[in-house]
């Protein structure tokens, strides 16, 4: 997560208190084919992702034409604790998740 659209000064979200516009992304990898983003989905297999990104850079809210990230506005969410889960699909077909 970054507070900057160029993804600079990134920090892990774990336990972070955030508000307003944030830039949530998965760092680029040559072997990463797709990233599915889920918000507040304890059983992520039960619902479709809020966004699927199939092209690096992998941004929760999408990427602008100039390559910078689009902001995710946390005001869309009710006050309180929330979770973001990403499911990464690798070139070999395997998946891994991060929360």
Order of alpha helices (4+ residues) and beta strands (2+ residues): beta-beta-beta-beta-beta-beta-beta-beta
